[in-house]
């Protein structure tokens, strides 16, 4: 029995995450209307995990980042298996994006300090001893429903 032909890969298009900055950087889990949310999906040993991240931000044209203060399953998964999907949704605007990439934990140094400096105060207030770490995700694919995916070479 012949296998079905594989679909053609999506076209390679440039990814510039700065175009998402205005919406991603304002997605907060403490939004009183609960209309916008930033979520991170990670996995290890076949066990998926989904977590709200109130500090999700566009770092630069290639990276998303967040301040990881919980030191739980998400952090353990990223350390073991860097593959991650970050999901932004704005229910009021009926808008969503999935960002796929490889995450890296930054335990110390200037980049960790810079991510902490850009983290919203409500998230820093939940980490008064600043024991958090930075997580940086190099995004290789962006999916917006109804549009062609953006895929990095």
N, C-alpha and C positions, 0 to 999 in steps of 0.2 A: 504494500500500500504506500503510495507516494505521499510525502508530507506536503501540507499546504505551503505555498510560497510565503516567505516572510514579507511583511509590509516594508515599504521603503522607509528608511530612517527620516526623521523630521529634518527640514532644512536647517543648516547651521546659520544662526543669526547672532548678531552681537548682543551681549547682555550688558546693560548699564543699570545697575540697581539704584543709582541716584534718582531715577525717574519714579521710584516707589517710596522715596524718603518721606514725602509729605504725608502719606497714608500709613506706612508701617511704623514710623516713629511716633505716631499719635494713637496707635492701637494699644489700649491699656486695659488691664483686667479690672481696674477700679473705675472704669467709665460708668457714671451713675445710670446711664440709659442702657448699659450693657449691649451696645450695638456693634462695637468693634472688639476684636480679640486677636491675640497672637498666640499660636500654639506651636509646640515642637513635638515631632514624633521621632523616636529613636527605637532601636531594637538591639537585642543581644540574645544569643542562643535561641532565636526564633520567638522570643517573647517581646511583643511590641509594648511601647509605653507612650503615653500622650500626656503632655504637661502644658499648663498655661505659663506664659512668660511675659510678665508685664514690662520687662526691660528690653524687649526685642527692638532692634534698631538696624538701620542701614548703616554699615560702617564706611564703605566706599563703593566704587562701581562694581567690585567683584565679590564683596563679602557682606553678610549679615552677622550680627553679634548679639549677645545678651549677657547679662550679669547673672551668673549661676550661684545663688545664695543657699539653695536647698541642700546641696550635697547628697542627693538621693539617687533614685534609679536613673534619671536622665543623665546625670553626670557619670555614673558608672557605665552606662551604655555608651556614651560618647568616648570615654577612655578606652573601651574595649572594641567598639565598632563605630567609627566616625561617620557612617552614613546617616543622614538626617533629612527630614522633610519639615519645613517650616510653613505654617499655614496662617494666612491673614484672611479674616472675614469681616466685612462690614454689612451687617444684616439690613440696616436701614437703606443703604445704597444698593443692596443686592450685588455686591462686588466681593470677589475672592481671588486669591492667588496662592499657588503652591510653589515653594522654592525648594529645590532638591540640591544637595551638595554634601561636602565632606567637612565635618566639624573637627575642631582642634581645641583642646583645653589649654589655656594660658594661665598657669598658676602664679606667676610672678613677673615683675619687670614692667617696662614702660607701657606696653600695649595693655596689659591688665589694668594698670592705673588709669589709662586713657578711657577704657571701656567703663570703668567705675565712675570716672568723672562725667561721662555722658549719660549715666543711668539716672532715671527719674528718682526724685527724692523719696516717694512712697516706697519704692523698692529698696533704697538704701536704708530707710528707717527700719525695715524688716531684717536688716543685717547690721546692727549697730557696731559690732566689733570688726566689720569689714573682712569677714572670713571667706567671702565669695571669691570666685574665680571668673575670668572672662572665657567665653566660648566664642570662637570665630568660625564662621561657616563660609567656605568658598562655594558659591552657587554656580552650578553647571547647567541647570535647567529651570525654567520658569513656565508654569502653566496657568493660563487664565481661561476659564470656561468659554467655549465658543470661538477661541482663537487658536492659531498655530502656536505650538510651544516654541519658546526661545531656548536654543541649545548652544552651549559653548563648544567650541572646537575641541 
